[in-house]
């Protein structure tokens, strides 16, 4: 574990956050949305995340089960962070949106086979990864994050 406090945000600057991240936990997913976003995931606890500004600039996109909360900046379209379906009581920062990070040099060490989600989730849990309470929607987690954020 190499926890560091980093800041980041969307492209236009309306959305800014500060988070405690571990760049060694960088992971990639091949599900229908992650593949298109090109997101590099850094899973973190909501307590280690602070939305500094941009609450009103965020739009939330949901699909399928509706558990994951895919937030993006309504102005520039960047997905700087979101609440994942696999761990809806936690969240994910997009490593590509951290300040001073050189995207192409990032090397994900973990892979989630989101294209086969049910099986990937079973494997993840079998490996001892974190499990959220059954039936929890990411909307609850997102609401808590937004509640503590300034206007
Ligand atoms: Zn923006």
Backbone and ligand atoms as CSV (ligand in chain L), in Angstrom:
chain,resi,resn,atom,element,x,y,z
A,1,UNK,N,N,0.836,-1.206,0.000
A,1,UNK,CA,C,0.000,0.000,0.000
A,1,UNK,C,C,0.869,1.254,0.000
A,2,UNK,N,N,0.547,2.121,-0.923
A,2,UNK,CA,C,1.270,3.393,-1.039
A,2,UNK,C,C,0.238,4.498,-1.180
A,3,UNK,N,N,-0.375,4.838,-0.052
A,3,UNK,CA,C,-1.433,5.846,-0.103
A,3,UNK,C,C,-0.862,7.247,-0.296
A,4,UNK,N,N,-1.434,7.961,-1.248
A,4,UNK,CA,C,-1.023,9.342,-1.433
A,4,UNK,C,C,-2.257,10.215,-1.585
A,5,UNK,N,N,-2.144,11.453,-1.111
A,5,UNK,CA,C,-3.237,12.395,-1.270
A,5,UNK,C,C,-3.032,13.101,-2.613
A,6,UNK,N,N,-4.028,12.966,-3.487
A,6,UNK,CA,C,-3.902,13.583,-4.802
A,6,UNK,C,C,-5.154,14.388,-5.108
A,7,UNK,N,N,-4.989,15.381,-6.011
A,7,UNK,CA,C,-6.147,16.122,-6.493
A,7,UNK,C,C,-6.328,15.831,-7.969
A,8,UNK,N,N,-7.535,16.049,-8.418
A,8,UNK,CA,C,-7.812,15.823,-9.826
A,8,UNK,C,C,-9.135,16.440,-10.202
A,9,UNK,N,N,-9.539,16.223,-11.426
A,9,UNK,CA,C,-10.805,16.776,-11.855
A,9,UNK,C,C,-11.096,16.502,-13.311
A,10,UNK,N,N,-12.167,17.149,-13.769
A,10,UNK,CA,C,-12.582,16.972,-15.158
A,10,UNK,C,C,-11.713,17.834,-16.065
A,11,UNK,N,N,-12.045,17.946,-17.316
A,11,UNK,CA,C,-11.214,18.703,-18.245
A,11,UNK,C,C,-11.405,20.208,-18.122
A,12,UNK,N,N,-12.648,20.650,-17.976
A,12,UNK,CA,C,-12.904,22.103,-17.953
A,12,UNK,C,C,-12.608,22.726,-16.601
A,13,UNK,N,N,-12.468,21.896,-15.559
A,13,UNK,CA,C,-12.115,22.428,-14.242
A,13,UNK,C,C,-13.293,22.689,-13.325
A,14,UNK,N,N,-14.502,22.488,-13.806
A,14,UNK,CA,C,-15.664,22.713,-12.934
A,14,UNK,C,C,-15.733,21.673,-11.815
A,15,UNK,N,N,-15.349,20.445,-12.139
A,15,UNK,CA,C,-15.374,19.369,-11.143
A,15,UNK,C,C,-13.959,19.128,-10.625
A,16,UNK,N,N,-13.783,19.285,-9.304
A,16,UNK,CA,C,-12.473,19.066,-8.693
A,16,UNK,C,C,-12.644,18.201,-7.454
A,17,UNK,N,N,-11.686,17.308,-7.230
A,17,UNK,CA,C,-11.756,16.461,-6.054
A,17,UNK,C,C,-10.385,16.265,-5.436
A,18,UNK,N,N,-10.374,15.808,-4.198
A,18,UNK,CA,C,-9.141,15.419,-3.509
A,18,UNK,C,C,-9.390,14.015,-2.997
A,19,UNK,N,N,-8.410,13.136,-3.141
A,19,UNK,CA,C,-8.620,11.751,-2.722
A,19,UNK,C,C,-7.329,11.119,-2.254
A,20,UNK,N,N,-7.507,10.155,-1.367
A,20,UNK,CA,C,-6.393,9.350,-0.873
A,20,UNK,C,C,-6.358,8.108,-1.768
A,21,UNK,N,N,-5.355,8.000,-2.612
A,21,UNK,CA,C,-5.338,6.885,-3.569
A,21,UNK,C,C,-4.074,6.046,-3.443
A,22,UNK,N,N,-4.148,4.838,-3.947
A,22,UNK,CA,C,-3.001,3.949,-4.001
A,22,UNK,C,C,-2.811,3.567,-5.474
A,23,UNK,N,N,-1.820,4.186,-6.104
A,23,UNK,CA,C,-1.627,3.968,-7.546
A,23,UNK,C,C,-1.248,2.525,-7.888
A,24,UNK,N,N,-0.909,1.750,-6.862
A,24,UNK,CA,C,-0.597,0.339,-7.116
A,24,UNK,C,C,-1.857,-0.500,-7.327
A,25,UNK,N,N,-3.021,0.085,-7.006
A,25,UNK,CA,C,-4.274,-0.656,-7.151
A,25,UNK,C,C,-4.956,-0.400,-8.489
A,26,UNK,N,N,-4.226,0.170,-9.396
A,26,UNK,CA,C,-4.765,0.546,-10.693
A,26,UNK,C,C,-5.367,-0.662,-11.424
A,27,UNK,N,N,-6.638,-0.545,-11.815
A,27,UNK,CA,C,-7.226,-1.667,-12.529
A,27,UNK,C,C,-8.022,-1.234,-13.744
A,28,UNK,N,N,-8.216,-2.176,-14.611
A,28,UNK,CA,C,-8.893,-1.982,-15.870
A,28,UNK,C,C,-10.085,-2.911,-15.931
A,29,UNK,N,N,-11.108,-2.535,-16.683
A,29,UNK,CA,C,-12.302,-3.362,-16.804
A,29,UNK,C,C,-12.736,-3.326,-18.264
A,30,UNK,N,N,-13.290,-4.435,-18.724
A,30,UNK,CA,C,-13.689,-4.508,-20.137
A,30,UNK,C,C,-15.208,-4.511,-20.313
A,31,UNK,N,N,-15.958,-4.017,-19.329
A,31,UNK,CA,C,-17.415,-3.988,-19.478
A,31,UNK,C,C,-17.788,-2.959,-20.548
A,32,UNK,N,N,-19.071,-2.925,-20.888
A,32,UNK,CA,C,-19.494,-2.110,-22.031
A,32,UNK,C,C,-19.179,-0.636,-21.857
A,33,UNK,N,N,-19.243,-0.129,-20.618
A,33,UNK,CA,C,-19.003,1.306,-20.457
A,33,UNK,C,C,-17.537,1.627,-20.175
A,34,UNK,N,N,-16.873,0.800,-19.353
A,34,UNK,CA,C,-15.455,1.072,-19.039
A,34,UNK,C,C,-14.593,1.007,-20.290
A,35,UNK,N,N,-14.904,0.068,-21.179
A,35,UNK,CA,C,-14.133,-0.074,-22.409
A,35,UNK,C,C,-14.219,1.202,-23.235
A,36,UNK,N,N,-15.402,1.783,-23.295
A,36,UNK,CA,C,-15.574,2.997,-24.093
A,36,UNK,C,C,-14.977,4.219,-23.416
A,37,UNK,N,N,-15.104,4.295,-22.080
A,37,UNK,CA,C,-14.540,5.427,-21.340
A,37,UNK,C,C,-13.022,5.397,-21.330
A,38,UNK,N,N,-12.465,4.189,-21.335
A,38,UNK,CA,C,-11.017,4.060,-21.185
A,38,UNK,C,C,-10.584,4.373,-19.767
A,39,UNK,N,N,-11.499,4.189,-18.826
A,39,UNK,CA,C,-11.213,4.539,-17.432
A,39,UNK,C,C,-10.182,3.603,-16.808
A,40,UNK,N,N,-9.278,4.164,-16.011
A,40,UNK,CA,C,-8.357,3.371,-15.195
A,40,UNK,C,C,-8.791,3.581,-13.757
A,41,UNK,N,N,-9.230,2.492,-13.127
A,41,UNK,CA,C,-9.876,2.550,-11.821
A,41,UNK,C,C,-8.900,2.601,-10.659
A,42,UNK,N,N,-9.214,3.471,-9.712
A,42,UNK,CA,C,-8.534,3.453,-8.410
A,42,UNK,C,C,-9.632,3.369,-7.369
A,43,UNK,N,N,-9.847,2.188,-6.807
A,43,UNK,CA,C,-10.915,2.021,-5.823
A,43,UNK,C,C,-10.538,2.699,-4.507
A,44,UNK,N,N,-11.468,3.445,-3.931
A,44,UNK,CA,C,-11.214,4.088,-2.637
A,44,UNK,C,C,-12.477,4.086,-1.779
A,45,UNK,N,N,-12.272,4.364,-0.503
A,45,UNK,CA,C,-13.406,4.483,0.407
A,45,UNK,C,C,-13.979,5.896,0.266
A,46,UNK,N,N,-15.292,6.027,0.352
A,46,UNK,CA,C,-15.894,7.358,0.220
A,46,UNK,C,C,-15.330,8.369,1.228
A,47,UNK,N,N,-14.919,7.874,2.413
A,47,UNK,CA,C,-14.344,8.769,3.432
A,47,UNK,C,C,-13.026,9.368,2.962
A,48,UNK,N,N,-12.383,8.706,2.006
A,48,UNK,CA,C,-11.100,9.201,1.494
A,48,UNK,C,C,-11.272,10.065,0.253
A,49,UNK,N,N,-12.511,10.446,0.007
A,49,UNK,CA,C,-12.810,11.249,-1.184
A,49,UNK,C,C,-13.515,12.526,-0.777
A,50,UNK,N,N,-13.104,13.626,-1.372
A,50,UNK,CA,C,-13.714,14.916,-1.077
A,50,UNK,C,C,-13.971,15.635,-2.402
A,51,UNK,N,N,-15.226,15.923,-2.651
A,51,UNK,CA,C,-15.563,16.702,-3.841
A,51,UNK,C,C,-15.356,18.164,-3.479
A,52,UNK,N,N,-14.385,18.804,-4.101
A,52,UNK,CA,C,-14.027,20.182,-3.756
A,52,UNK,C,C,-14.967,21.187,-4.407
A,53,UNK,N,N,-15.344,20.899,-5.629
A,53,UNK,CA,C,-16.346,21.735,-6.309
A,53,UNK,C,C,-16.933,20.976,-7.489
A,54,UNK,N,N,-18.045,21.506,-8.005
A,54,UNK,CA,C,-18.617,20.936,-9.217
A,54,UNK,C,C,-19.855,20.087,-9.014
A,55,UNK,N,N,-20.339,20.080,-7.771
A,55,UNK,CA,C,-21.537,19.295,-7.466
A,55,UNK,C,C,-22.656,19.524,-8.496
A,56,UNK,N,N,-22.901,20.770,-8.836
A,56,UNK,CA,C,-23.995,21.084,-9.759
A,56,UNK,C,C,-23.628,20.886,-11.225
A,57,UNK,N,N,-22.364,20.605,-11.472
A,57,UNK,CA,C,-21.943,20.359,-12.859
A,57,UNK,C,C,-22.067,18.879,-13.209
A,58,UNK,N,N,-22.315,18.047,-12.189
A,58,UNK,CA,C,-22.331,16.600,-12.433
A,58,UNK,C,C,-23.672,16.082,-12.950
A,59,UNK,N,N,-23.588,15.199,-13.901
A,59,UNK,CA,C,-24.759,14.446,-14.352
A,59,UNK,C,C,-24.474,12.991,-14.022
A,60,UNK,N,N,-25.518,12.254,-13.663
A,60,UNK,CA,C,-25.343,10.841,-13.344
A,60,UNK,C,C,-26.000,10.000,-14.430
A,61,UNK,N,N,-25.233,9.099,-14.976
A,61,UNK,CA,C,-25.743,8.164,-15.985
A,61,UNK,C,C,-25.852,6.780,-15.353
A,62,UNK,N,N,-26.999,6.131,-15.536
A,62,UNK,CA,C,-27.160,4.766,-15.044
A,62,UNK,C,C,-27.736,3.907,-16.168
A,63,UNK,N,N,-27.504,2.624,-16.072
A,63,UNK,CA,C,-28.067,1.698,-17.055
A,63,UNK,C,C,-28.133,0.319,-16.413
A,64,UNK,N,N,-28.738,-0.640,-17.078
A,64,UNK,CA,C,-28.792,-2.016,-16.575
A,64,UNK,C,C,-29.428,-2.073,-15.201
A,65,UNK,N,N,-28.703,-2.600,-14.225
A,65,UNK,CA,C,-29.244,-2.745,-12.873
A,65,UNK,C,C,-29.450,-1.396,-12.191
A,66,UNK,N,N,-28.779,-0.354,-12.681
A,66,UNK,CA,C,-28.898,0.979,-12.085
A,66,UNK,C,C,-28.115,1.144,-10.796
A,67,UNK,N,N,-27.339,0.137,-10.414
A,67,UNK,CA,C,-26.582,0.206,-9.158
A,67,UNK,C,C,-25.411,1.189,-9.281
A,68,UNK,N,N,-24.649,1.063,-10.341
A,68,UNK,CA,C,-23.500,1.953,-10.535
A,68,UNK,C,C,-23.985,3.358,-10.858
A,69,UNK,N,N,-23.232,4.337,-10.380
A,69,UNK,CA,C,-23.573,5.733,-10.633
A,69,UNK,C,C,-22.421,6.358,-11.420
A,70,UNK,N,N,-22.644,6.454,-12.722
A,70,UNK,CA,C,-21.592,6.981,-13.593
A,70,UNK,C,C,-21.721,8.494,-13.704
A,71,UNK,N,N,-20.958,9.187,-12.884
A,71,UNK,CA,C,-21.030,10.645,-12.897
A,71,UNK,C,C,-20.088,11.203,-13.961
A,72,UNK,N,N,-20.505,12.295,-14.559
A,72,UNK,CA,C,-19.617,12.985,-15.501
A,72,UNK,C,C,-19.930,14.473,-15.500
A,73,UNK,N,N,-18.964,15.250,-15.923
A,73,UNK,CA,C,-19.143,16.699,-15.978
A,73,UNK,C,C,-20.053,17.038,-17.159
A,74,UNK,N,N,-21.154,17.707,-16.883
A,74,UNK,CA,C,-22.135,18.019,-17.921
A,74,UNK,C,C,-21.554,18.961,-18.964
A,75,UNK,N,N,-20.497,19.677,-18.582
A,75,UNK,CA,C,-19.930,20.654,-19.518
A,75,UNK,C,C,-18.892,20.021,-20.440
A,76,UNK,N,N,-17.907,19.334,-19.868
A,76,UNK,CA,C,-16.821,18.789,-20.699
A,76,UNK,C,C,-16.913,17.280,-20.915
A,77,UNK,N,N,-17.809,16.614,-20.193
A,77,UNK,CA,C,-18.046,15.198,-20.451
A,77,UNK,C,C,-17.112,14.213,-19.775
A,78,UNK,N,N,-16.141,14.709,-18.993
A,78,UNK,CA,C,-15.177,13.779,-18.389
A,78,UNK,C,C,-15.759,13.036,-17.193
A,79,UNK,N,N,-15.438,11.757,-17.122
A,79,UNK,CA,C,-15.833,10.900,-16.009
A,79,UNK,C,C,-14.668,10.839,-15.034
A,80,UNK,N,N,-14.653,11.715,-14.043
A,80,UNK,CA,C,-13.507,11.797,-13.134
A,80,UNK,C,C,-13.583,10.773,-12.001
A,81,UNK,N,N,-14.792,10.367,-11.644
A,81,UNK,CA,C,-14.993,9.380,-10.574
A,81,UNK,C,C,-16.392,8.801,-10.725
A,82,UNK,N,N,-16.652,7.684,-10.074
A,82,UNK,CA,C,-18.004,7.119,-10.104
A,82,UNK,C,C,-18.160,6.092,-8.992
A,83,UNK,N,N,-19.374,5.608,-8.810
A,83,UNK,CA,C,-19.642,4.555,-7.823
A,83,UNK,C,C,-19.887,3.273,-8.605
A,84,UNK,N,N,-19.049,2.251,-8.375
A,84,UNK,CA,C,-19.142,1.033,-9.185
A,84,UNK,C,C,-20.208,0.049,-8.717
A,85,UNK,N,N,-20.668,-0.744,-9.642
A,85,UNK,CA,C,-21.667,-1.775,-9.337
A,85,UNK,C,C,-21.059,-2.871,-8.463
A,86,UNK,N,N,-19.783,-3.187,-8.660
A,86,UNK,CA,C,-19.164,-4.299,-7.924
A,86,UNK,C,C,-19.000,-3.989,-6.432
A,87,UNK,N,N,-18.844,-2.691,-6.094
A,87,UNK,CA,C,-18.689,-2.294,-4.690
A,87,UNK,C,C,-19.423,-0.967,-4.486
A,88,UNK,N,N,-20.761,-1.022,-4.456
A,88,UNK,CA,C,-21.543,0.220,-4.433
A,88,UNK,C,C,-21.465,1.024,-3.138
A,89,UNK,N,N,-20.755,0.495,-2.114
A,89,UNK,CA,C,-20.555,1.291,-0.903
A,89,UNK,C,C,-19.186,1.988,-0.963
A,90,UNK,N,N,-18.490,1.799,-2.070
A,90,UNK,CA,C,-17.188,2.434,-2.235
A,90,UNK,C,C,-17.232,3.274,-3.505
A,91,UNK,N,N,-16.109,3.775,-3.932
A,91,UNK,CA,C,-16.113,4.501,-5.188
A,91,UNK,C,C,-14.808,4.328,-5.924
A,92,UNK,N,N,-14.786,4.839,-7.118
A,92,UNK,CA,C,-13.622,4.696,-7.972
A,92,UNK,C,C,-13.242,6.049,-8.538
A,93,UNK,N,N,-11.949,6.346,-8.448
A,93,UNK,CA,C,-11.431,7.559,-9.071
A,93,UNK,C,C,-10.821,7.140,-10.402
A,94,UNK,N,N,-11.026,7.958,-11.415
A,94,UNK,CA,C,-10.399,7.695,-12.708
A,94,UNK,C,C,-8.966,8.237,-12.658
A,95,UNK,N,N,-7.993,7.315,-12.629
A,95,UNK,CA,C,-6.594,7.726,-12.486
A,95,UNK,C,C,-6.169,8.695,-13.581
A,96,UNK,N,N,-6.812,8.610,-14.733
A,96,UNK,CA,C,-6.467,9.509,-15.838
A,96,UNK,C,C,-6.825,10.955,-15.540
A,97,UNK,N,N,-7.694,11.166,-14.544
A,97,UNK,CA,C,-8.138,12.518,-14.204
A,97,UNK,C,C,-7.378,13.113,-13.024
A,98,UNK,N,N,-6.338,12.415,-12.527
A,98,UNK,CA,C,-5.527,12.967,-11.441
A,98,UNK,C,C,-4.566,13.993,-12.021
A,99,UNK,N,N,-4.308,15.051,-11.267
A,99,UNK,CA,C,-3.347,16.064,-11.713
A,99,UNK,C,C,-1.964,15.428,-11.841
A,100,UNK,N,N,-1.232,15.839,-12.840
A,100,UNK,CA,C,0.161,15.439,-12.971
A,100,UNK,C,C,0.365,13.976,-13.307
A,101,UNK,N,N,-0.693,13.314,-13.777
A,101,UNK,CA,C,-0.544,11.903,-14.135
A,101,UNK,C,C,-0.398,11.803,-15.646
A,102,UNK,N,N,0.574,11.031,-16.076
A,102,UNK,CA,C,0.791,10.837,-17.503
A,102,UNK,C,C,0.053,9.562,-17.920
A,103,UNK,N,N,-1.158,9.734,-18.473
A,103,UNK,CA,C,-2.022,8.617,-18.841
A,103,UNK,C,C,-1.324,7.413,-19.467
A,104,UNK,N,N,-0.635,7.606,-20.587
A,104,UNK,CA,C,-0.026,6.461,-21.271
A,104,UNK,C,C,0.997,5.698,-20.442
A,105,UNK,N,N,1.566,6.332,-19.410
A,105,UNK,CA,C,2.568,5.617,-18.610
A,105,UNK,C,C,1.935,4.816,-17.470
A,106,UNK,N,N,0.612,4.970,-17.272
A,106,UNK,CA,C,-0.051,4.222,-16.202
A,106,UNK,C,C,-0.142,2.755,-16.580
A,107,UNK,N,N,0.244,1.903,-15.632
A,107,UNK,CA,C,0.233,0.458,-15.904
A,107,UNK,C,C,-0.722,-0.256,-14.948
A,108,UNK,N,N,-1.936,-0.561,-15.421
A,108,UNK,CA,C,-2.858,-1.280,-14.544
A,108,UNK,C,C,-2.308,-2.653,-14.173
A,109,UNK,N,N,-2.449,-3.009,-12.897
A,109,UNK,CA,C,-1.934,-4.301,-12.429
A,109,UNK,C,C,-3.055,-5.305,-12.231
A,110,UNK,N,N,-4.301,-4.823,-12.275
A,110,UNK,CA,C,-5.415,-5.728,-12.036
A,110,UNK,C,C,-6.446,-5.591,-13.142
A,111,UNK,N,N,-7.229,-6.625,-13.308
A,111,UNK,CA,C,-8.194,-6.651,-14.392
A,111,UNK,C,C,-9.528,-7.214,-13.896
A,112,UNK,N,N,-10.602,-6.532,-14.219
A,112,UNK,CA,C,-11.940,-7.023,-13.892
A,112,UNK,C,C,-12.646,-7.345,-15.201
A,113,UNK,N,N,-13.053,-8.602,-15.341
A,113,UNK,CA,C,-13.671,-9.054,-16.583
A,113,UNK,C,C,-15.148,-8.679,-16.607
A,114,UNK,N,N,-15.397,-7.388,-16.665
A,114,UNK,CA,C,-16.762,-6.874,-16.570
A,114,UNK,C,C,-17.681,-7.295,-17.700
A,115,UNK,N,N,-17.111,-7.768,-18.784
A,115,UNK,CA,C,-17.926,-8.260,-19.889
A,115,UNK,C,C,-18.665,-9.520,-19.441
A,116,UNK,N,N,-18.059,-10.240,-18.477
A,116,UNK,CA,C,-18.719,-11.397,-17.859
A,116,UNK,C,C,-18.880,-11.064,-16.382
A,117,UNK,N,N,-19.723,-10.086,-16.130
A,117,UNK,CA,C,-19.776,-9.449,-14.819
A,117,UNK,C,C,-20.033,-10.404,-13.662
A,118,UNK,N,N,-21.072,-11.238,-13.772
A,118,UNK,CA,C,-21.448,-12.121,-12.658
A,118,UNK,C,C,-20.281,-13.012,-12.247
A,119,UNK,N,N,-19.621,-13.586,-13.242
A,119,UNK,CA,C,-18.497,-14.475,-12.985
A,119,UNK,C,C,-17.305,-13.685,-12.414
A,120,UNK,N,N,-17.051,-12.513,-12.955
A,120,UNK,CA,C,-15.939,-11.684,-12.478
A,120,UNK,C,C,-16.160,-11.276,-11.023
A,121,UNK,N,N,-17.402,-10.970,-10.700
A,121,UNK,CA,C,-17.733,-10.567,-9.339
A,121,UNK,C,C,-17.555,-11.751,-8.381
A,122,UNK,N,N,-17.991,-12.939,-8.805
A,122,UNK,CA,C,-17.817,-14.153,-7.985
A,122,UNK,C,C,-16.332,-14.374,-7.694
A,123,UNK,N,N,-15.519,-14.251,-8.720
A,123,UNK,CA,C,-14.071,-14.446,-8.569
A,123,UNK,C,C,-13.466,-13.413,-7.624
A,124,UNK,N,N,-13.879,-12.167,-7.814
A,124,UNK,CA,C,-13.360,-11.068,-7.003
A,124,UNK,C,C,-13.641,-11.338,-5.523
A,125,UNK,N,N,-14.864,-11.778,-5.235
A,125,UNK,CA,C,-15.260,-12.046,-3.850
A,125,UNK,C,C,-14.522,-13.281,-3.321
A,126,UNK,N,N,-14.379,-14.297,-4.184
A,126,UNK,CA,C,-13.646,-15.513,-3.787
A,126,UNK,C,C,-12.196,-15.188,-3.427
A,127,UNK,N,N,-11.650,-14.147,-4.051
A,127,UNK,CA,C,-10.265,-13.744,-3.762
A,127,UNK,C,C,-10.170,-12.918,-2.482
A,128,UNK,N,N,-11.301,-12.730,-1.839
A,128,UNK,CA,C,-11.278,-12.020,-0.559
A,128,UNK,C,C,-11.490,-10.526,-0.655
A,129,UNK,N,N,-11.959,-10.067,-1.804
A,129,UNK,CA,C,-12.202,-8.630,-1.951
A,129,UNK,C,C,-13.450,-8.196,-1.193
A,130,UNK,N,N,-13.507,-6.927,-0.984
A,130,UNK,CA,C,-14.594,-6.291,-0.247
A,130,UNK,C,C,-15.985,-6.597,-0.827
A,131,UNK,N,N,-16.944,-6.863,0.060
A,131,UNK,CA,C,-18.331,-7.093,-0.356
A,131,UNK,C,C,-19.227,-6.035,0.282
A,132,UNK,N,N,-20.052,-5.407,-0.533
A,132,UNK,CA,C,-21.002,-4.417,-0.011
A,132,UNK,C,C,-22.245,-5.135,0.507
A,133,UNK,N,N,-23.007,-4.444,1.334
A,133,UNK,CA,C,-24.262,-5.002,1.842
A,133,UNK,C,C,-25.174,-5.319,0.660
A,134,UNK,N,N,-25.902,-6.429,0.761
A,134,UNK,CA,C,-26.773,-6.855,-0.339
A,134,UNK,C,C,-27.832,-5.799,-0.628
A,135,UNK,N,N,-28.078,-5.580,-1.897
A,135,UNK,CA,C,-29.155,-4.683,-2.295
A,135,UNK,C,C,-28.838,-3.198,-2.216
A,136,UNK,N,N,-27.597,-2.881,-1.861
A,136,UNK,CA,C,-27.247,-1.461,-1.748
A,136,UNK,C,C,-27.100,-0.835,-3.133
A,137,UNK,N,N,-27.714,0.337,-3.305
A,137,UNK,CA,C,-27.546,1.045,-4.571
A,137,UNK,C,C,-26.434,2.076,-4.415
A,138,UNK,N,N,-25.669,2.255,-5.464
A,138,UNK,CA,C,-24.610,3.265,-5.466
A,138,UNK,C,C,-25.161,4.670,-5.283
A,139,UNK,N,N,-26.462,4.832,-5.511
A,139,UNK,CA,C,-27.074,6.155,-5.366
A,139,UNK,C,C,-26.938,6.669,-3.940
A,140,UNK,N,N,-26.987,5.741,-2.968
A,140,UNK,CA,C,-26.871,6.114,-1.557
A,140,UNK,C,C,-25.466,6.659,-1.283
A,141,UNK,N,N,-24.469,5.959,-1.796
A,141,UNK,CA,C,-23.077,6.373,-1.620
A,141,UNK,C,C,-22.842,7.731,-2.282
A,142,UNK,N,N,-23.352,7.870,-3.492
A,142,UNK,CA,C,-23.159,9.128,-4.217
A,142,UNK,C,C,-23.821,10.289,-3.483
A,143,UNK,N,N,-25.017,10.031,-2.954
A,143,UNK,CA,C,-25.726,11.073,-2.234
A,143,UNK,C,C,-24.919,11.558,-1.031
A,144,UNK,N,N,-24.301,10.603,-0.312
A,144,UNK,CA,C,-23.478,10.980,0.841
A,144,UNK,C,C,-22.304,11.842,0.430
A,145,UNK,N,N,-21.693,11.508,-0.694
A,145,UNK,CA,C,-20.551,12.279,-1.184
A,145,UNK,C,C,-20.994,13.692,-1.558
A,146,UNK,N,N,-22.122,13.774,-2.256
A,146,UNK,CA,C,-22.612,15.076,-2.701
A,146,UNK,C,C,-23.104,15.917,-1.521
A,147,UNK,N,N,-23.676,15.256,-0.511
A,147,UNK,CA,C,-24.168,15.960,0.677
A,147,UNK,C,C,-23.066,16.707,1.410
A,148,UNK,N,N,-21.864,16.111,1.426
A,148,UNK,CA,C,-20.770,16.763,2.153
A,148,UNK,C,C,-20.014,17.778,1.283
A,149,UNK,N,N,-20.350,17.849,0.015
A,149,UNK,CA,C,-19.612,18.733,-0.902
A,149,UNK,C,C,-20.173,20.153,-0.866
A,150,UNK,N,N,-19.319,21.146,-1.081
A,150,UNK,CA,C,-19.813,22.517,-1.139
A,150,UNK,C,C,-20.660,22.725,-2.402
A,151,UNK,N,N,-21.508,23.725,-2.398
A,151,UNK,CA,C,-22.386,24.001,-3.559
A,151,UNK,C,C,-21.590,24.262,-4.818
L,1,ZN,ZN,ZN,-15.796,19.666,-16.918
